[in-house]
Amino acid sequence: MVYVSMTGFRPRGIAQLPRFWWRTVQSLAQARRAAGVVAVEAKIVGGTYHTLTAWSDLVSMRSFVASGAHLKAMKNFRKLGTGKIFGYAPDQLPDWDTVYELWKRHGREV
Protein backbone atom coordinates (compact mmCIF):
# COMPACT_ATOMS: atom_id res chain seq x y z
CA MET A 1 0.00 0.00 0.00
CA VAL A 2 1.09 3.60 -0.64
CA TYR A 3 -0.23 7.00 0.33
CA VAL A 4 -0.66 9.46 -2.55
CA SER A 5 -1.07 13.22 -2.25
CA MET A 6 -1.77 15.90 -4.87
CA THR A 7 -1.70 19.64 -4.32
CA GLY A 8 -2.86 22.20 -6.85
CA PHE A 9 -1.81 25.82 -6.27
CA ARG A 10 -2.71 29.01 -8.09
CA PRO A 11 -0.55 32.06 -7.22
CA ARG A 12 -2.33 35.36 -6.46
CA GLY A 13 -0.55 37.08 -9.32
CA ILE A 14 2.76 37.53 -11.02
CA ALA A 15 4.21 39.40 -8.04
CA GLN A 16 3.94 36.21 -5.96
CA LEU A 17 5.70 33.96 -8.46
CA PRO A 18 9.32 34.46 -7.28
CA ARG A 19 8.47 33.58 -3.64
CA PHE A 20 6.24 30.74 -4.80
CA TRP A 21 8.99 29.26 -7.01
CA TRP A 22 11.58 29.60 -4.25
CA ARG A 23 9.34 27.70 -1.82
CA THR A 24 8.44 25.12 -4.48
CA VAL A 25 12.03 24.33 -5.45
CA GLN A 26 13.01 23.92 -1.79
CA SER A 27 9.97 21.74 -1.00
CA LEU A 28 10.50 19.49 -4.02
CA ALA A 29 14.15 18.99 -3.06
CA GLN A 30 13.09 18.12 0.47
CA ALA A 31 10.46 15.67 -0.83
CA ARG A 32 12.97 13.88 -3.06
CA ARG A 33 15.23 13.28 -0.03
CA ALA A 34 12.48 12.44 2.47
CA ALA A 35 12.24 9.11 4.21
CA GLY A 36 9.49 6.95 2.75
CA VAL A 37 9.09 8.85 -0.52
CA VAL A 38 8.17 6.65 -3.50
CA ALA A 39 7.57 9.27 -6.21
CA VAL A 40 7.64 13.06 -6.72
CA GLU A 41 6.22 14.83 -9.79
CA ALA A 42 5.32 18.42 -10.62
CA LYS A 43 3.25 19.76 -13.53
CA ILE A 44 1.42 22.91 -14.55
CA VAL A 45 -2.12 22.23 -15.77
CA GLY A 46 -4.36 25.12 -16.82
CA GLY A 47 -2.39 27.69 -14.83
CA THR A 48 -2.45 25.57 -11.67
CA TYR A 49 0.83 24.28 -10.28
CA HIS A 50 0.50 20.65 -9.17
CA THR A 51 2.68 18.40 -7.10
CA LEU A 52 2.06 14.68 -6.82
CA THR A 53 3.87 12.70 -4.17
CA ALA A 54 3.62 9.05 -3.22
CA TRP A 55 4.77 7.66 0.11
CA SER A 56 5.39 4.25 1.59
CA ASP A 57 2.94 5.15 4.37
CA LEU A 58 0.91 8.01 5.84
CA VAL A 59 3.38 8.54 8.70
CA SER A 60 6.19 9.32 6.23
CA MET A 61 4.01 11.83 4.39
CA ARG A 62 2.97 13.55 7.62
CA SER A 63 6.60 13.80 8.77
CA PHE A 64 7.49 15.52 5.50
CA VAL A 65 4.52 17.92 5.67
CA ALA A 66 5.35 18.97 9.23
CA SER A 67 9.01 19.81 8.68
CA GLY A 68 11.59 21.83 6.79
CA ALA A 69 10.94 23.73 3.60
CA HIS A 70 7.46 22.29 3.15
CA LEU A 71 6.33 23.55 6.56
CA LYS A 72 7.67 27.03 5.72
CA ALA A 73 5.86 26.96 2.37
CA MET A 74 2.56 25.98 3.99
CA LYS A 75 2.82 28.85 6.47
CA ASN A 76 2.89 31.24 3.48
CA PHE A 77 0.35 29.34 1.37
CA ARG A 78 -2.60 31.73 1.77
CA LYS A 79 -0.43 34.83 1.33
CA LEU A 80 0.86 33.50 -1.97
CA GLY A 81 -2.32 32.05 -3.48
CA THR A 82 -5.09 29.49 -3.27
CA GLY A 83 -5.28 25.78 -3.77
CA LYS A 84 -6.71 22.37 -3.15
CA ILE A 85 -5.28 19.16 -1.74
CA PHE A 86 -6.28 15.54 -2.05
CA GLY A 87 -4.76 12.42 -0.55
CA TYR A 88 -5.68 8.75 -0.40
CA ALA A 89 -4.27 5.24 0.06
CA PRO A 90 -4.70 3.17 -3.12
CA ASP A 91 -3.72 -0.50 -3.37
CA GLN A 92 -1.08 0.31 -5.98
CA LEU A 93 0.70 3.38 -7.31
CA PRO A 94 -1.69 5.20 -9.69
CA ASP A 95 -0.70 7.26 -12.71
CA TRP A 96 -0.81 11.06 -12.84
CA ASP A 97 -4.10 11.25 -14.77
CA THR A 98 -5.93 9.05 -12.27
CA VAL A 99 -4.84 11.16 -9.31
CA TYR A 100 -5.55 14.40 -11.19
CA GLU A 101 -9.14 13.34 -11.91
CA LEU A 102 -9.64 12.41 -8.26
CA TRP A 103 -8.11 15.74 -7.18
CA LYS A 104 -10.55 17.64 -9.44
CA ARG A 105 -13.54 15.80 -7.94
CA HIS A 106 -12.51 15.43 -4.32
CA GLY A 107 -9.83 18.03 -3.59
CA ARG A 108 -10.50 20.29 -0.65
CA GLU A 109 -9.65 23.98 -0.44
CA VAL A 110 -6.80 24.97 1.87
Sine and cosine of phi, psi and omega as CSV:
sin_phi,cos_phi,sin_psi,cos_psi,sin_omega,cos_omega
0.00,0.00,0.52,-0.85,0.07,-1.00
-0.77,-0.63,0.25,-0.97,0.16,-0.99
-0.89,-0.46,0.78,-0.63,-0.08,-1.00
-0.89,-0.45,0.67,-0.74,0.00,-1.00
-0.71,-0.70,0.69,-0.72,0.11,-0.99
-0.80,-0.61,0.72,-0.70,0.11,-0.99
-0.87,-0.49,0.66,-0.75,0.12,-0.99
-0.85,-0.53,0.80,-0.60,-0.09,-1.00
-0.78,-0.62,0.69,-0.73,0.05,-1.00
-0.84,-0.54,0.94,-0.35,0.00,-1.00
-0.87,0.49,0.47,-0.88,-0.02,-1.00
-0.97,0.24,0.14,0.99,0.01,-1.00
0.57,-0.82,0.15,-0.99,-0.08,-1.00
-0.89,0.46,-0.49,0.87,0.00,-1.00
-0.90,0.44,-0.43,0.90,-0.02,-1.00
-1.00,0.06,-0.24,0.97,-0.10,-1.00
-0.86,0.52,-0.70,0.72,-0.01,-1.00
-0.86,0.51,-0.71,0.70,0.02,-1.00
-0.91,0.41,-0.66,0.75,0.03,-1.00
-0.86,0.50,-0.75,0.66,-0.02,-1.00
-0.89,0.45,-0.64,0.77,0.03,-1.00
-0.86,0.51,-0.74,0.67,0.01,-1.00
-0.91,0.42,-0.62,0.78,-0.02,-1.00
-0.91,0.42,-0.74,0.67,-0.01,-1.00
-0.87,0.49,-0.69,0.72,0.02,-1.00
-0.91,0.42,-0.68,0.73,-0.03,-1.00
-0.92,0.39,-0.65,0.76,0.03,-1.00
-0.91,0.42,-0.64,0.77,0.05,-1.00
-0.89,0.45,-0.68,0.74,0.04,-1.00
-0.88,0.48,-0.70,0.72,-0.02,-1.00
-0.87,0.49,-0.68,0.73,-0.04,-1.00
-0.90,0.43,-0.39,0.92,0.01,-1.00
-0.99,-0.16,-0.12,0.99,-0.15,-0.99
-0.94,0.35,0.56,-0.83,0.09,-1.00
-0.90,0.44,0.71,-0.70,0.06,-1.00
1.00,0.08,-0.02,1.00,-0.01,-1.00
-0.96,0.29,0.67,-0.75,0.01,-1.00
-0.95,-0.32,-0.63,0.78,-0.03,-1.00
-0.42,-0.91,0.53,-0.85,0.07,-1.00
-0.65,-0.76,0.81,-0.58,0.05,-1.00
-0.68,-0.74,0.46,-0.89,0.08,-1.00
-0.64,-0.77,0.68,-0.73,0.02,-1.00
-0.53,-0.85,0.44,-0.90,0.15,-0.99
-0.96,-0.27,0.83,-0.56,0.01,-1.00
-0.78,-0.63,0.90,-0.43,0.04,-1.00
0.84,0.54,0.60,0.80,0.01,-1.00
0.99,0.14,0.03,1.00,0.05,-1.00
-0.96,-0.28,0.74,-0.67,-0.02,-1.00
-1.00,-0.02,0.88,-0.48,-0.07,-1.00
-0.93,-0.37,0.62,-0.79,0.22,-0.97
-0.84,-0.54,0.65,-0.76,0.07,-1.00
-0.83,-0.56,0.84,-0.54,0.07,-1.00
-0.81,-0.59,0.53,-0.85,0.09,-1.00
-0.80,-0.60,0.62,-0.78,-0.12,-0.99
-0.76,-0.65,0.45,-0.89,0.03,-1.00
-0.92,0.39,-0.40,0.92,0.01,-1.00
-0.25,-0.97,0.25,-0.97,-0.03,-1.00
-0.91,0.42,-0.58,0.82,0.00,-1.00
-0.88,0.48,-0.68,0.74,0.02,-1.00
-0.89,0.46,-0.69,0.72,0.01,-1.00
-0.89,0.46,-0.70,0.71,-0.02,-1.00
-0.91,0.42,-0.58,0.81,0.06,-1.00
-0.89,0.45,-0.68,0.74,0.05,-1.00
-0.88,0.47,-0.77,0.64,-0.07,-1.00
-0.86,0.51,-0.58,0.82,-0.12,-0.99
-1.00,-0.06,0.31,0.95,-0.06,-1.00
-0.57,-0.82,0.27,-0.96,0.20,-0.98
0.81,0.58,-0.60,-0.80,-0.07,-1.00
-0.87,0.48,-0.61,0.80,-0.01,-1.00
-0.90,0.44,-0.68,0.73,0.03,-1.00
-0.87,0.49,-0.69,0.72,0.04,-1.00
-0.88,0.47,-0.66,0.75,0.01,-1.00
-0.89,0.45,-0.67,0.74,-0.03,-1.00
-0.92,0.39,-0.52,0.86,0.05,-1.00
-0.91,0.40,-0.43,0.91,0.01,-1.00
-0.98,-0.20,0.01,1.00,-0.13,-0.99
-0.78,0.63,-0.82,0.58,-0.09,-1.00
-0.94,0.34,-0.44,0.90,0.07,-1.00
-0.94,0.33,-0.55,0.84,-0.10,-1.00
-1.00,0.01,-0.43,0.90,-0.04,-1.00
0.13,-0.99,-0.38,-0.93,-0.01,-1.00
-0.78,-0.63,0.30,-0.95,0.02,-1.00
-0.08,-1.00,0.05,-1.00,0.02,-1.00
-0.74,-0.67,0.48,-0.88,0.06,-1.00
-0.79,-0.61,0.43,-0.90,0.08,-1.00
-0.48,-0.88,0.70,-0.71,0.06,-1.00
-0.60,-0.80,0.51,-0.86,0.03,-1.00
-0.30,-0.95,0.18,-0.98,-0.05,-1.00
-0.89,-0.45,1.00,0.03,0.05,-1.00
-0.98,0.21,0.24,-0.97,0.03,-1.00
-0.95,0.31,-0.48,0.88,0.02,-1.00
-0.60,-0.80,0.27,-0.96,-0.04,-1.00
-0.92,0.40,0.89,-0.46,0.00,-1.00
-0.99,0.12,0.22,-0.98,0.07,-1.00
-1.00,0.07,0.19,-0.98,-0.04,-1.00
-0.82,0.57,-0.76,0.65,-0.09,-1.00
-0.87,0.49,-0.62,0.79,0.02,-1.00
-0.89,0.45,-0.73,0.68,-0.02,-1.00
-0.92,0.38,-0.64,0.77,0.00,-1.00
-0.87,0.49,-0.69,0.72,0.03,-1.00
-0.89,0.45,-0.66,0.75,0.05,-1.00
-0.91,0.42,-0.65,0.76,0.04,-1.00
-0.87,0.50,-0.70,0.71,0.01,-1.00
-0.87,0.49,-0.64,0.77,-0.05,-1.00
-0.99,0.15,-0.61,0.79,-0.18,-0.98
-0.87,-0.48,-0.02,1.00,-0.03,-1.00
-0.89,0.46,0.58,-0.81,0.02,-1.00
-0.92,-0.38,0.60,-0.80,0.00,-1.00
-0.91,0.42,0.62,-0.78,0.10,-0.99
-0.84,-0.54,0.00,0.00,0.00,0.00
